[in-house]
Amino acid sequence: MLTGVINSFGVIDKNSYQLLNVKNGDYIDFYSSNAIVSFPYERFQGPLWGLAAKETALNGSILTSEEYRYQGGVVHRQGRGFCGFTKIIAEDVLRNKTITTIYDPLNFNNLVRVITPEAEGNYTYYSAVASNKKATVRLNNSVEKDLLKSTTVTKDYLYDTYSNPTRETVTYTDYTSNNVIKTVTNQTYSNTNTTAKWLIGLPCLKTITESRDGSSWVTSEELVYKTGTNLPEKKIIKINGNKVGETRCTYDVYGNALTEVSAPRTAVEYLGDTCTYLNNCYVNTRTDALGRMTVYSNYNKYGLPEKVVNNLGKIALYNYDDLGRVNTTTYDDGTIENINYRWDLSTGVYYIEKSVTGMPEQRTYYDALGRDIRIGNKRFDGTWLYIDKQYDNWGRLWKVSLPYKGNTASLWNVYSYDDFDRIVSFSEPSGKNNILQLYWKK
């Protein structure tokens, strides 16, 4: 089993494991076989390894640390094997937070409930097994409570025989008023199930009805497909039954879009783009509604054009690195744009440098976690003007410096947070302290 990973940025991930049937291991109360089941199900008690803890570290500092406990393992005695746990408890050791996840191992291990300090979620499913042993599992209802904002989002679903969702009803409520916001989305599908063709779940007509305070707003989108394919030829948009726009497309025999034109409301003149292709896959020319044509050529191994000529005959030459990213763009007026990715362990891990002929250079520095920690702009006198960022132990933005020249920032804007990562104060270098008041609704 994987116990550790170190990436090229120096971030270390560690995993620790323990057998479920070990009573006096390193992790106390690691597993409890307390499931209430009957044959053919049975409580599981055996030498199965489970993830006990994991942590992420960087430069000797622990960034995240979690421990896990399991309850109610269930095994099926007639062929299905291990079915899952009834409860998994995750402990955030650093932040002293607990996330409890409850499952139904007798019902395909469906997620039943999630409990966190900030939110609660409850979920119900439809599950059935056909005579051919094909299982159908569908989410019927979910109720998610935001305990910080005192709001509840309820979602109900209906499906067709292929398990495509045909209706989603989303209701937003709070705990202190009768204010209800409801969004109902109805979706129809094209399902072709023949011996010659199998095209299931092509969306045809979607209608969204939004209701609030006795008023409603209806938006619809209808798709019409090229016969026998999944390529949309027409898209019609309506609001409250009134047509507001239509888009039409044509394709070649390879499925490449030849034209994409649109018109508002009841207009009969459709305007848009027309394309031709190289080798039946690469765009060669693109002509817009005003007849302006752009030519693409010299495609590389990534399928990206190295030469683009616009309608004025202006040429742009592109060069790419080994990851398919543009690193140099050369224009025929002599302007050159460069994007360079460079290592710099003295400030974070790496930086991205952008330069354009006649413009000041720009650099953005990143740490091992991909967060930007410094932004620099080269001044007219050759010096650099920087803005630095620092993050706290939980990865939240802590300090942002005022622009400075030299090696070290001295003036900072400082952010403070509560236990739920909400900003509660903002201190400025002038000494001004901005305090945000947060109210908990029950």
Secondary structure, 3 states (H helix, E strand, C coil): CCCEEECCCCCEEEEEEEECCCCCCCCCCCEECCCCCCCCEEECCCCCEEEEEEEEEECCEEEEEEEEEEECCEEECCCCEEEECCEEEEEECCCCEEEEEEEECCCCCEEEEEECCCEEEEEEEEEEECCCCCEEEEEEEEEEEECCCCEEEEEEEEECCCCCEEEEEEEEEECCCCCEEEEEEEEEEEEEECCCCEEEEEEEEEEEEEEECCEEEEEEEEEEECCCCCCEEEEEEEECCEEEEEEEEEECCCCCEEEEEEEECCCCCCEEEEEEEECCCEEEEEECCCCCEEEEEEECCCCCEEEEECCCCCEEEEEECCCCCEEEEEECCCCEEEEEEEECCCCCCEEEEEEECCCCCEEEEECCCCCEEEEEEECCCCCEEEEEEEECCCCCEEEEECCEECCCCCCEEEEEECCCCCEEEEECCCCCEEECCCCCCC
